Amino acid sequence: LDTQHQTIINLINKLIVHQQSAVTTAAVNSILNDMLKYTREHLEYEEALLEKLNYPDISQHKTHHMNYQEQIVDLIFEATELVLKGRNQDTSISCKALEFLKQWWNDHILNEDMKYKPFLEENFIN
């Protein structure tokens, strides 16, 4: 899971680098699509593992994941709309995406995911 989280950080960093180089809205859209694809795989893996081990807060954790995916899809639609309107140099979407992803990292991965860490350690040791 930590390796998968590192891949997510790498995608966030890619967005940061692209934002600093005035990347096109289409490129931001591409990064967001990559983020959605990868995180869906990661979230499915994480949920399956937690379900297999009967993690007590799995329902709430899945709700967090669903909300995340919905927000990423909303950002993708927004970026697509900007491209279709010919606003391919609009930096608002990359700023909005970065703000969301940083908040997600801090709120979910560094807090919510850390809640199951002792549970996983206990179940893998036993």
Contacts in CASP RR format, 6 or more apart in sequence:
PFRMAT RR
TARGET T0000
AUTHOR 0000-0000-0000
METHOD contacts of the structure
MODEL  1
LDTQHQTIINLINKLIVHQQSAVTTAAVNSILNDMLKYTREHLEYEEALL
EKLNYPDISQHKTHHMNYQEQIVDLIFEATELVLKGRNQDTSISCKALEF
LKQWWNDHILNEDMKYKPFLEENFIN
1 42 0 8 1.000
1 45 0 8 1.000
1 46 0 8 1.000
1 49 0 8 1.000
1 113 0 8 1.000
4 42 0 8 1.000
4 45 0 8 1.000
4 46 0 8 1.000
5 42 0 8 1.000
5 109 0 8 1.000
5 113 0 8 1.000
7 38 0 8 1.000
7 42 0 8 1.000
8 35 0 8 1.000
8 38 0 8 1.000
8 39 0 8 1.000
8 42 0 8 1.000
8 105 0 8 1.000
8 109 0 8 1.000
9 105 0 8 1.000
11 31 0 8 1.000
11 34 0 8 1.000
11 35 0 8 1.000
11 38 0 8 1.000
12 35 0 8 1.000
12 98 0 8 1.000
12 101 0 8 1.000
12 102 0 8 1.000
12 105 0 8 1.000
14 31 0 8 1.000
15 28 0 8 1.000
15 31 0 8 1.000
15 32 0 8 1.000
15 35 0 8 1.000
15 94 0 8 1.000
15 97 0 8 1.000
15 98 0 8 1.000
15 101 0 8 1.000
16 98 0 8 1.000
18 27 0 8 1.000
18 28 0 8 1.000
18 31 0 8 1.000
18 94 0 8 1.000
19 28 0 8 1.000
19 91 0 8 1.000
19 94 0 8 1.000
19 95 0 8 1.000
19 98 0 8 1.000
22 89 0 8 1.000
22 91 0 8 1.000
23 94 0 8 1.000
24 88 0 8 1.000
24 89 0 8 1.000
25 79 0 8 1.000
25 82 0 8 1.000
25 83 0 8 1.000
25 87 0 8 1.000
25 88 0 8 1.000
25 89 0 8 1.000
25 90 0 8 1.000
25 93 0 8 1.000
25 94 0 8 1.000
26 79 0 8 1.000
26 83 0 8 1.000
26 88 0 8 1.000
28 79 0 8 1.000
28 93 0 8 1.000
28 94 0 8 1.000
28 97 0 8 1.000
29 76 0 8 1.000
29 79 0 8 1.000
29 80 0 8 1.000
29 83 0 8 1.000
29 93 0 8 1.000
31 97 0 8 1.000
32 72 0 8 1.000
32 75 0 8 1.000
32 76 0 8 1.000
32 79 0 8 1.000
32 97 0 8 1.000
33 76 0 8 1.000
35 72 0 8 1.000
35 101 0 8 1.000
36 69 0 8 1.000
36 72 0 8 1.000
36 73 0 8 1.000
36 76 0 8 1.000
39 68 0 8 1.000
39 69 0 8 1.000
39 72 0 8 1.000
40 69 0 8 1.000
43 65 0 8 1.000
43 68 0 8 1.000
43 69 0 8 1.000
46 65 0 8 1.000
46 113 0 8 1.000
47 58 0 8 1.000
47 61 0 8 1.000
47 62 0 8 1.000
47 65 0 8 1.000
49 120 0 8 1.000
50 58 0 8 1.000
50 61 0 8 1.000
50 116 0 8 1.000
51 58 0 8 1.000
53 119 0 8 1.000
53 120 0 8 1.000
53 123 0 8 1.000
55 61 0 8 1.000
55 116 0 8 1.000
55 119 0 8 1.000
56 119 0 8 1.000
57 115 0 8 1.000
57 116 0 8 1.000
61 112 0 8 1.000
61 116 0 8 1.000
64 108 0 8 1.000
64 112 0 8 1.000
68 104 0 8 1.000
68 108 0 8 1.000
71 100 0 8 1.000
71 104 0 8 1.000
72 100 0 8 1.000
75 93 0 8 1.000
75 96 0 8 1.000
75 97 0 8 1.000
75 100 0 8 1.000
78 93 0 8 1.000
78 96 0 8 1.000
79 93 0 8 1.000
79 97 0 8 1.000
82 88 0 8 1.000
82 90 0 8 1.000
82 92 0 8 1.000
82 93 0 8 1.000
END
